[in-house]
């Protein structure tokens, strides 16, 4: 009887600790593992206003991921496909970003990857 109780307690603890790691998110297409991890981190955080979203940008033969910031004067962040921060294309106090983005030579093709379903 004691071993059954210990097993039940151990199972419950293991289940509780595994919950954050098995958070399922719905993505519109495959993304690098590091980008998926960043999205899961956003999903675990409090709901943004407006809700967080992630867009894939294809431009000049490169793929970038654009993460929207929280309300009011926050930067929207752009990362490359290896999760290296590139720049903030917009947002911030001026709404013009951080001024560090590369000069893109072709139109940006944007596609929605994920949007936080929480309200």
HUWOWO-V617581 format. One record per residue. N is the residue number from 0. RES is the residue in one small letter. PSI is psi as a letter, one per 30 degrees, with the letter a starting at -180 (* if undefined). BURIAL is b if it has 16 or more other C-alpha atoms within 10 Angstrom, else e. Layout:
n = <N & N>
res = <RES & RES>
psi = <PSI & PSI>
burial = <BURIAL & BURIAL>
//
This chain:
n = <0 & 1 & 2 & 3 & 4 & 5 & 6 & 7 & 8 & 9 & 10 & 11 & 12 & 13 & 14 & 15 & 16 & 17 & 18 & 19 & 20 & 21 & 22 & 23 & 24 & 25 & 26 & 27 & 28 & 29 & 30 & 31 & 32 & 33 & 34 & 35 & 36 & 37 & 38 & 39 & 40 & 41 & 42 & 43 & 44 & 45 & 46 & 47 & 48 & 49 & 50 & 51 & 52 & 53 & 54 & 55 & 56 & 57 & 58 & 59 & 60 & 61 & 62 & 63 & 64 & 65 & 66 & 67 & 68 & 69 & 70 & 71 & 72 & 73 & 74 & 75 & 76 & 77 & 78 & 79 & 80 & 81 & 82 & 83 & 84 & 85 & 86 & 87 & 88 & 89 & 90 & 91 & 92 & 93 & 94 & 95 & 96 & 97 & 98 & 99 & 100 & 101 & 102 & 103 & 104 & 105 & 106 & 107 & 108 & 109 & 110 & 111 & 112 & 113 & 114 & 115 & 116 & 117 & 118>
res = <x & x & x & x & x & x & x & x & x & x & x & x & x & x & x & x & x & x & x & x & x & x & x & x & x & x & x & x & x & x & x & x & x & x & x & x & x & x & x & x & x & x & x & x & x & x & x & x & x & x & x & x & x & x & x & x & x & x & x & x & x & x & x & x & x & x & x & x & x & x & x & x & x & x & x & x & x & x & x & x & x & x & x & x & x & x & x & x & x & x & x & x & x & x & x & x & x & x & x & x & x & x & x & x & x & x & x & x & x & x & x & x & x & x & x & x & x & x & x>
psi = <e & e & e & e & e & e & e & e & e & e & e & e & e & e & e & e & f & f & e & e & f & g & k & k & k & j & k & f & l & k & l & l & e & e & e & e & e & e & e & e & e & e & e & f & l & l & k & l & j & l & k & k & l & k & k & k & k & k & k & h & g & l & k & l & k & j & k & k & l & l & k & j & g & k & k & k & k & k & l & a & f & g & g & k & k & e & l & j & f & l & a & a & e & f & f & g & a & g & g & g & k & l & j & k & f & l & k & k & j & k & k & k & e & k & k & k & f & l & *>
burial = <e & e & e & e & e & e & e & e & e & e & e & e & e & e & e & e & e & e & e & e & e & e & e & e & e & e & e & e & e & e & e & e & e & e & b & b & e & e & b & b & e & b & b & e & e & e & e & b & e & e & b & b & b & b & b & b & b & b & e & e & e & e & b & b & b & b & b & b & b & b & e & e & e & b & b & b & b & b & b & b & b & e & b & e & e & b & b & b & b & b & b & b & e & e & e & e & b & b & e & e & e & e & e & e & e & e & e & e & e & e & e & e & b & b & b & b & e & e & e>
//
